[in-house]
Amino acid sequence: MSEPLRWLVYACRTDYTADVVEIIRRLGDEVAALVDNLDEPRPVGPDETISVAALTAELVALPVVVPLITPGHRHHVVAEARGRGLTRFPALVDPTAVIAASSRIGEGSVVNAAAVIAGEVGVGRFVHVNRSASVGHHTVLEDFTTLGPGCVLAGRVSVESGAFIGAGAVCAPTVRIGLNALVGAGAVVVKDVPAGAVVVGNPARVIRQGDVGYGGVRVPS
């Protein structure tokens, strides 16, 4: 039986840290420390919270997960973490998730509880698939994308870098969600979404365009 991994949770001042910690524990692994990368670090849970100044060589060598949901912020923080010498970013997959053997999960990605990833799916680097999301066959999730809880992607959907698909949204087969686009919660997408667009409703319609990224921070093209 392999030894449990000890994880560093970097940029922990987000509510999603609670979910990430639970995934780690359901795997039988341990949280070595929560790292608050902002000024004046404050506790965010029962585990030890430390500042970046407290990172030791031992901690820097541990596997790292970044729990930020917004793609642009996650991209920025991953670059910051690498700049501090953190190099190990294994995928973190909840044991209750169903992952097809023919799918591929990139480094730094997080797959939450009860998610389903079907055959021949390509999941890029630092992707977040939230709880109970369903990803259909031959779908491609490019780097730094986020799927909200309970969203459904049919077969051969393409999600470009920085895109965010909200909770309960549905994407019809073969649609493309453009770079840094935002699909609102509960939207039903039946045609391609342009880069930088915000779409809502059933059927989904564009209500804003600008390529600023969810939360005002975009992932570079």
Buried (B, 14 or more C-beta within 10 A) or exposed (E): EEEEBBBBBBBBBBEBBEBBBEBBEEBEBBBBBBBBBEEEBEEBEEBEBBEBEEBEEEBBBBBBBBBBBBBBBBBBBBEBBEEBEBEBBBBBBBEBBEBBEEBBBBBBBBBBBBBBBBEBBBBBBBBBBBBBBBBBBBBBBBBBBBBBBBBBBBBBBBBBBBBBBBBBBBBBBBBBBBBBBBBBBBBBBEEBBBBBBBBBEEEBEBEEEEBBBBBEBBBEE
